[in-house]
């Protein structure tokens, strides 16, 4: 939103947070300050303090907005299907907001959307018969995988299907000495194959995790 457009709209806490998310999407979390936010909204920094006390409150708010974009798992549904849907929804959300990966679990004042998300996830696992201990293990494992994959995916120098070759082919020239035969093997027989997309690895790893959790929980589904 341009400053001119911002000036035509009344300020509100929701609009401040929406603009903060947009600014973080564009410039990263390091680029989000009270000053840059006010500038992007076409107002003065002091005007924002009527709606948010400080940057910490902004961070609490935008993290909650990110969680609000993720559809809640349904405790009455099949736990495995619900965890698959949750994982893919979270990955999609983090691709839209890569700055959020390091913030989602960092806030000491979580908002209602954050708390509802955690509650629904825990309730889904408990409803499936997971013990309290296994529920805690499963939640930690799933989030570690989702967040870790999101970090790695965001850092890759290529994105999407059939784009790895642009980066990989020049690197392959450095392998001509024969010192790295397994790297060549993976590149030629996997990464450089038509249709390769690193994002496809997400489902493979997620299935392994869910298979393991299913065995631990004694579920046959």
Order of alpha helices (4+ residues) and beta strands (2+ residues): alpha-alpha-alpha-alpha-alpha-alpha-alpha-alpha-alpha-alpha-alpha
